[in-house]
Amino acid sequence: MTRTLRLAACFIAATTSSFAQVTSDLSKPTFTVFHEMGRVEEASFDNTLPIENQWVHRSGAWVGLHGQRGERLSLDLVFGGVYYTNTKEQSDANTKTRFFAASVPRFDVTYLIGQDPQDPFLKLNAGIFNYKYNEYSKNLGEYAFRTGTYPGWISTGGITYVGVNSAQVTGFRLSQGFGAFTHELLATLETEVIPTYDLSLTYMAKYNWNNVVKLGGGVQLARLLPAVPSRTNPSRIPDANFPDGYNPNTSNRYFKHNGEWYVDSRDYYDALLASPSISGADSARYQNAKRVIDSAQGHDVGLNPVPQISVDYKSYKASGVKPLATFAFDPKPLVGGIPMLGSSDLVLYGEAALLGVKDYPVFYDDWTKRLPVMVGFNLPTFKLLDVLAFEVEYYGSEYPDNFQGVISGNFQGVPWPTVPAGTGGYNAADWKDDNWKWSVYTQRRIVDGVTLSAQVARDHARAWAYPTGKTYWGIINDDNDWYWMLKLTANL
């Protein structure tokens, strides 16, 4: 891992040094300014606090630079920032203050390999760049870099909501084309969700048949090479508050006893027992599970010795294999085009991904509940609008759409789903209201360089909160949660 990081740093440093020597190849800067505004009609903050009729405003500006050295080497640089306020105002005065988030969303070094730079054999990208493989998706989808495996979570949007339909990745990309067939290989570092700097490998391929049918697919080896293996795939979670250095109430282990699988966590079964809808039979089963855990550990929660049983502990791992597939169908070329329709009209498209091939007992024992499926359709607007896209998604996970468990345990990166505790407890049936997502996106160019876009959705939007910035929980949890946003963008 250290060697990989050093090679990346050396490559970027060498290429930027080259550009510094040839300033005459730098193009004129481009400028993008925008303002996004709208209202979160209903949602929830941290899975508990209601959000109702909350106005949201975002405004920002970006500066873009392009540099070229010869025919093969180029650099695209974008920097700027966004003014934003908290998604939910609370009693703390800081939640009503406007903040500024500075960023460099693109530092993309490109090198063309082959005899003819106009038709290169290979294209290499290195640095920070936007990556989008599902060209028609406007909000949902793009699961390769906007999801997690163990736990499975999905994220849409960013600091803004409208038109954010790609992922920002850090690493390397090799791409190659052979006519209708293209494919690429990416080596990327995790920079969004802790534990950070784990290395993932992703292979993607696409076939385009006469612009009528486009089929794509790939596979990601997520967190294939952890930066710190004990943080990405731990067994037990250190806790100095207990004599042996570990909390006996929770761990990242599971085991089998008398034909039954158990999670090595009293806290998990306490959350199940706290559900007001629990049955008597389930209550007895979960109480027995806590006694089995005590016996396996050789002590009860008070650290008193109890008769011990022998079990074979195994651990959950955040590392996983994530296959995915995409399709798009455009009937217009079959009839030679339809002049009254726009280029995006009538396109049917979709995507599916399996967020982890391997089954784990208890938490991840049903692959169908790790399978988000999205379908979209561009409605005909007869050139009144640039695009009007309707998208719908089904994801049958029985856990909240967040990765709070990943940052618990002294930030050890526990690969657990979030299991709500407290007075409400946890019941899988309570988390079916967020299985269906939908989004309507539209865009219209007003004049050259100025675009108005809008989005109405119940998706996987995240909150922004003081002082942490983007939160780990999704704000759309119930079937009546939704928001609408408008965005005005000017490119100069």
N, C-alpha and C positions, 0 to 999 in steps of 0.2 A: 504494500500500500504506500509506504513512504517513498519507494522508488517511483511509483506511478505519479505521485504528487510532484516530485522533483522534476520528472520529465515534462509534466504539464506546465510547470512554472517556467522551466527553461525554454520551452517552445514558444510560449506567449511572450516571454521577455525578449527572445531573439527577434520575433516578428515585429514587435512594437519598436524595437531599436532600429530595425530596417526602415520603418515608416518615418521615424524621426530624422533620418538622413535624407529623405526625399519628400519634402513638404510640397513640392509642386504637383504631386499626384493626389493631393487631398481635394475633394470636391467641396462645393459650397455647402454649408450646413443646412439641414432641414429643421423645421420647427413644427411641433404638434401641441396644440392646446385643447383642453376639453373641460366640460362641466357636466357632471352627472347628478341628477336629482330624482327623488321619488319617495315612495313611502312603503315601509314594511307594515302591511295591514295587520297580520297576525303572525307571531312566531314565538320562540322561547329562547331566553338567554341562559346559557349554562344548564339547559334541560329543565329548568325550574321557574325562572323569573319570566313572566309574560311580557311580550313586546306587542303593543297595540298602537296603530296609527302613528308610528315613529317615522318622522321625516329624516331622510338621509341625503346629505350633500357631499360631493367629492369634486374637487377641481385640481387640475395639474397641468404640467407642461413638460415636454421632452425635446431634447436637442439631439439630432442625428448627424453623424459624420461618417463619410465613406472615404477610405484611402486605398490607393492602388499602386502597387510596385510591379511594373512589368505587366505581363499578361496572366500571370499565375497566382500572385499573392495579393490578397486584399484584406481590408479590415473594416468592419461595421461596428460603430460605437454609438450607443444611445445612453444618455444620462438625463436626469431630471428628478422630478418628485411630485408628490400628491399631497394636497391639503385634505384632511379628513377629520371627522368627529366620531365619537363613539357610536356604535350601532344602537346602544341603549343608554339613555341618560339616567343616572342614579343620584343618590344623595351627595356623593363625593363631587365637589366642584370641578375636579379634573375631568370628569366624564362629560362636561359641557364645554370643554375647551377644544379649540381647533388645533390639531397637530400637523406637523409636516414630516412626511416620510420620503427621504432622499434615496435614490436607487440608481444603479447602473444595470438595467435589465438586459443589456446586450453588449457583449465584448467578444465579437465573433471574428475569428481569424480564419480565412478560407485559403486553401492552396489547391490548385488544379494539377493533377498528375496525368501524364500521357504526352504523346507527341504533338497533338493538336489541342491547344487550350480552348478552342471553340467547341470541341467535342471531346472532353477529357475522358480518359479511361476510368479515373477515380476522382472524387472530390472529397477533400478533407476539411472538416470544420473543427475548430478547437476554441474553448473558452466558455462564454455564457451566451446562449442563443435560445430563441423560441423554436419549439418543435411541435409541428402539427402534421398528423398523418391522415386524419379524417377530414378531407377538404370541405365537406358540406356541413358538418356539425357547427351549430351556432352557440350552443350552450352545454348540452349534455354530451356524454361520450368522452372521447380522448382518454380512455381509461389507463393507458400504459403508464403515464406519469402523473396522473391525478387520482390515484388510488393507492391503498396499502394492502399488503397480505399479512394476515395474522398480527393484528386484527384487520379485518376488511373494512375500509372506509373509502368514501368518495368525496372529492371536493370540486366545487365549481366556483368560477369567479376568482376574485383576488381582493385587492383593496377597493376595486370597483366591481360592478356586477355585469354591466352591459358590454357585450362584444369580447369578453374574455373567454376565448375558446381554444386556447393552446396552452402548453406548459413551458415554463422557463427551466432549462436544464443546464447543468455545468459538466463539461467533459469533452469527449471527442465523438465525432461522427464521420464514418466513411460511407459514401453513397455512390451508387453505380447504376447506369441505365443501359438496357439493351432493347431499344425500340419500345414496344408496349410493356416490357417488363422492367421494373426498377426494384432495387433492394438496398438496404443500408444496415450498418452495424454501429451501435452506439455503446460507448463506455462512459457511464455517468456517475457522479458522486451525489449522494443524498445531502441536500442542503436545506430542506424544508422541515422535515420531521426528525426529531432525535430518535435514536443516536445518529448523529450526523457523520458524513464523510464515508459511509459505507459505499462500496463500489457495486454497481449493477451493470449487467450486460443485456442488451436488447437487440434482437434481430427483427427487421420489418421488411415485408415484400408486398408488391402490388402489381396487378395485371390490368391493363386498360384495353378493352375490346371496343375499338372504334368510338370511344367516348359514349358508348351506350351502357355497357356493363363494366364496372370497376370492382374488382375483388382484391381484398387485402388481408393480411394476417401477419402474425409474428408471435414471438415469445420473449418474455423478459425473465432473466434470472435475477430476481430482486434481492438485493443485499447479499450477493454472491460472495463477496469478500468484505467482511465487516472490518471497520477500522479498529475496533476494540471488541473482539468476539464475546467477551464476558458481559458486555453491555447490550449487544444486539440479541444474543441468545443465552441469557443467564439461566442458571438452575435455581439458585436461592438468592434472595434479596437481602443484602447486608442491612442490619439495623442495630446500632450500638446500644439501644435501650434494653436489649435482652442479654442475659448472661452468656449465651453461646454465640452472640453476634448476629443472630438471625431472628426475625419475627416468626414465631410458630403459627401465627394466624393466617399467614399468606406466603406463597412462594410461586415459582413458575413451574412446579412439578405436577405430574399426575401419575396415578398408579392403578393397578387392577387387583381386586381382592374378592375372592369367592365369585368370580364371573362378572363383577360389577366394576365399572370405571369410576374413579374419584379424582377430583381436583384437590391438590394438597393446600386447601385454603378454607379455614373456618369462616373467614370474612365472606366468601362467596356464598356459602350455605346460609349464613346469617342474613344476607340480602334476599335470598329466596324465601326464607322463613318470615321476613318482614312484610311480604306481599299480603295485602288484605284479602286477596282472592284465593289464597292457598287452600288446598283441600286437606282434610285430615290425614289421608293416606300419604300425600306428599310431605306434610309436616313431619310425620313419623320417619319417612325415608331420609329427609334432610337432617333430622336430629341424629339418626343412626350414622349418617355420613360423618358428622362431626366426631362421634365416638370412634369411628374407624380411623379417622385422621389422627386422633390422640393416641390410639394404640400403635399406629405406624410410627409415630414420632417418639413414642415411649414416655410421653408426659401429656397432661391436659393443658388447657390454656393458662392455668395458674402455675405451670411448670412443676406440678406434682407428679411423681413417678406413677405410671400405670403399666399394666401388663402389655408388653410390646409384641407386635406381629411383624413378620418379615415380608417386605414388599419390594418390588423392583421399580424404583423411581425413574421416570423419563421426563424430558423437558420439552415445552413448546419452543418453537423457533420462529423468529420474525422473517428469516430468510425463506424464500419460496419461489416457485415457478408460476409465472402468470402468462398463459396463452390468451390470444385475442384474435378476433376476426372482424372485418368490415365489409360492407357492400354498398354499391350505389347503382341505381338504374335510372337512366334518362331516355325516355322514349322519343324525344324530338328528332335526333339524328336518323331514326328509322324511316321517317317520312320526309327527310331532307330539310328539316327545320320548320318551325312555325313562326313566321315573321311577327305576329302580334304578341308573342310571348317573350319574356326575358330569358336570358341564358340560364338562370337558375330555376325557372318555373318547371313544375311537374317532376322534379327529381325526388325519387324515393331512396332513402339511405338508412343505414343502421350499423350497429356495432354491438359486440358482446365480448365479455372477458371473464375468465375464471380467476378469481383472486386467491390463488393458491391451489395447486393440484392435489397436494397431500391432505388427507383427512387426519385430524387429531381427535381423540376422544373428548366428549363433553362439550367443548366449545365449538369445535370445527368438524363435526361428524357428518355433515350433510352438504355435499358440494353444490347442490342446487340453491342453497342459501348463500353461496359465495359468488353467484353468477348474475351480475347486472347486464340487462339487455335493453338497448335503446333503439328506437325506430323514429325517423324523422321524414317529413314530407314538405316540400316547398310548394305552397299553394300558388295557383296562377294569379298574377296581379295585372297582367296585360300592360306591363311597363309603367304602371302607376307607382310601383315601389320597386326598389332594387331586388328585394327579397322579402318573403313572408314565410317564415319557417315555423312549423309546429313539430315539437318533439315530445315523446313520451318514453318513460323508462320504468322497468320493474326490477326491483332488487329486494329479494326476500329475506334479508338479514334480520335476525331477531334481537339485535343489539342496537343501541343508539349510534348514529352516524358520527362518531368522534373517536379520537385516539387519546382520551384522557388517561387510560390505563398505561399507555406507552410512556408517559412522563411521570408516572407515579413510581414508588419504590426508589426514592432518592435519585430519580432521573436515570434509572438503569435501563430503560427501554423495554419494559416487560411486554411481551407479545400477547397480551390479553385483550379481549374486547372490554369495553366499558360496561360494567354491571352496576347500575344505580343502587346505592345503599340508602340509608336514612329511613324515615318513617314510611315512605312509599314502597320501599323494598324493590324487588325486581320480579317481573313475570314476563315471559317471552310474548304472551298474548298482548301485552301493553305496547309492543313495538311493531305492530303491523300497520299502523296508520301512516307510516312514512315509507311503505313499500313502493307506492306509485309516485312518480315525479312527472312533471310536465313543464313545458316552456314554450312561449310564443315570442319570436324575435322578428323584428322588422327593421328595415333600413331604407333611407331615401337620400340620394345626393341632391342637395338644394342648389348649389352652384359648384363650380370647380373648386375642389379643396375643402368644401364644407358639407358635412354629413350629419343628418339627424337620425338617431336610432332609438329603439325602444324595446323593452323586454318586460313581459309579465310571466311570472314563474313561481313554482314551488319546486326548488331544486336542492342542491347541496351547498347552498351559500353558507359562508362562515361569518362570524361576528368580528368586529374590531373593538377592542376594549383597552382601557387604561389600566396598567401601564405596559401590558404585554404585547399590544398590537393584534395581529391576527390570532384568533383563538382556535383551540383544538376541537371545539364542538360545532356542529351544524345547528342553524337556528330553525330549520324546517323539520318539525317532528310530528305534528298532527295533520289530519286530513284537511283541516281548514286553514292551515298556514300558507301564506303567499305574500308576494310583494310585486310592485311595479316600479319601473325606472325609465327615465328619459336621459339621453346623452347627446350633447352637441359637440362635434369634433371639427377642428379646423387644422388643415395641413398646409404649411407655407413653405 
